[in-house]
Amino acid sequence: MTGLKPWLNYLKDSGVMYSHSTHVPADTALLTASAERMPAEKFAKCVVYFSQAGFGMALVPSNEFVDLEKLAAVVGANHVRLATESELGMLFPDCELGAMPPFGNVYKLPVVVDSDVASNEFIAFTLGTHRDVVRMSFEDYRKLVEPVISAIAVTKELN
């Protein structure tokens, strides 16, 4: 899918109720949460990883990080690393770098969602650009994507 409209059509065609908003460009998930005037822990950050099984997606609150050791255990991998920017560009040519929507099912990628994200009634995330955000019920997201849900997030002190 290229551009915003196909993603919105995908949600509509899937029978999902959602809201779409735009804001000034924000380069990080934390800045996006701020631009959307929502608590950072309520905005989901999509992180792409690589393991011996291939690429996958992990969703954590925007104010947390993926614990790669926990993620490796969940996906049954010996080692997990973050995808590089060039890999992201190849995997998601239809999206701005770092703004891929968390629909691994569309990209044929497995998805792991942190249990804190899954505990929210709603999920909010970028939709292919650093300006567009979608909110939908987590239950609808779960039905669409069928992610694995596990505690994979860690809070780190920033120096």
C-alpha positions in Angstrom: 0.0 0.0 0.0 1.3 3.4 -0.9 0.2 6.6 0.8 -2.4 7.3 3.5 -5.6 6.5 1.5 -5.0 2.8 1.0 -4.4 2.4 4.8 -7.7 4.2 5.6 -9.5 2.1 3.0 -7.9 -1.1 4.5 -9.4 -0.1 7.9 -12.7 0.8 6.4 -12.9 -2.4 4.4 -12.0 -4.4 7.5 -15.0 -3.1 9.2 -13.0 -1.3 11.8 -14.2 1.8 13.6 -11.3 4.3 13.9 -10.4 7.9 14.1 -7.7 9.6 12.1 -5.9 12.8 13.0 -3.1 14.9 11.6 -0.5 17.0 13.4 2.7 18.9 12.6 5.5 16.4 11.6 7.0 14.6 14.6 10.1 12.5 14.2 9.7 10.3 17.3 6.9 8.4 19.0 7.3 10.6 22.1 7.0 13.8 20.0 4.0 12.3 18.2 2.2 11.6 21.5 2.9 15.1 22.6 1.6 16.5 19.2 -1.5 14.5 19.7 -1.9 15.7 23.3 -2.0 12.2 24.7 0.0 10.5 27.4 3.1 8.8 26.1 2.2 5.5 27.6 -1.0 5.5 25.6 0.7 5.9 22.2 2.2 2.7 20.6 5.6 2.8 19.1 6.3 0.2 16.3 9.8 -1.3 16.4 11.0 -3.6 13.7 13.4 -6.4 14.7 15.4 -9.1 13.0 16.1 -12.7 14.2 17.1 -15.9 12.6 13.5 -16.4 11.6 13.4 -13.0 9.8 11.9 -9.7 10.4 9.0 -8.9 12.8 7.3 -6.0 14.6 7.1 -5.2 18.2 4.8 -2.6 19.8 5.6 -0.9 23.0 4.4 2.3 24.7 6.2 5.3 23.2 8.0 6.1 26.5 9.5 2.7 26.8 11.9 0.5 24.8 11.9 -3.1 23.5 13.7 -5.5 25.8 15.5 -7.5 23.1 16.2 -10.4 25.5 12.6 -10.7 26.4 11.5 -10.4 22.8 14.0 -13.1 21.8 12.5 -15.4 24.4 9.0 -14.7 23.2 9.8 -15.3 19.5 12.0 -18.3 20.3 15.2 -16.8 18.9 18.7 -17.0 20.1 19.4 -13.4 19.2 17.3 -10.4 18.2 18.5 -7.0 16.9 16.8 -3.9 15.7 16.3 -3.4 11.9 18.6 -0.9 10.3 17.3 2.2 8.5 18.2 0.7 5.1 16.3 -2.4 6.0 13.3 -0.3 7.1 13.4 1.5 3.8 13.4 -1.8 1.9 10.6 -3.4 4.0 8.3 -0.3 4.1 8.9 1.6 0.8 5.3 2.9 1.1 6.0 4.6 4.5 8.1 7.5 5.8 11.2 6.1 7.6 10.1 5.1 11.1 6.4 5.7 10.6 5.3 2.2 9.5 1.9 1.2 10.8 1.8 -1.9 13.1 0.0 -4.1 10.6 2.4 -7.0 10.3 -0.4 -9.1 8.9 -0.3 -6.9 5.7 3.5 -7.2 5.4 3.5 -10.9 6.4 5.5 -10.1 9.5 4.8 -11.5 13.0 3.8 -9.0 15.6 4.4 -9.0 19.4 2.5 -6.4 21.4 3.6 -5.4 24.9 1.1 -6.3 27.6 0.9 -2.7 28.7 -0.3 -1.6 25.2 -2.7 -4.6 25.1 -4.2 -3.5 28.5 -5.5 -0.2 27.0 -9.0 0.0 25.6 -7.7 1.9 22.6 -4.5 1.9 20.6 -3.0 4.9 18.8 -0.1 4.7 16.2 1.3 6.3 13.1 -0.1 5.4 9.8 2.7 5.6 7.3 3.7 9.3 7.9 5.0 11.4 10.7 1.8 13.4 10.5 -1.0 10.9 10.6 -2.3 9.0 13.6 -5.0 6.4 13.9 -6.9 5.5 17.1 -8.9 2.3 17.2 -10.0 -0.2 19.9 -7.3 -2.6 20.9 -9.8 -5.5 20.5 -10.3 -4.5 16.8 -6.5 -4.3 16.3 -6.1 -7.7 18.0 -8.7 -9.3 15.7 -7.1 -7.8 12.6 -3.4 -8.5 13.4 -3.6 -11.5 15.7 -0.4 -10.5 17.6 1.3 -12.3 20.4 0.9 -10.4 23.6 3.7 -10.5 26.2 5.7 -8.2 28.5 8.5 -7.0 26.2 8.9 -3.4 27.2 11.5 -1.8 29.5 11.9 1.7 30.9 15.4 3.1 30.6 16.8 6.2 32.2 17.9 8.7 29.5 21.2 10.4 30.3 
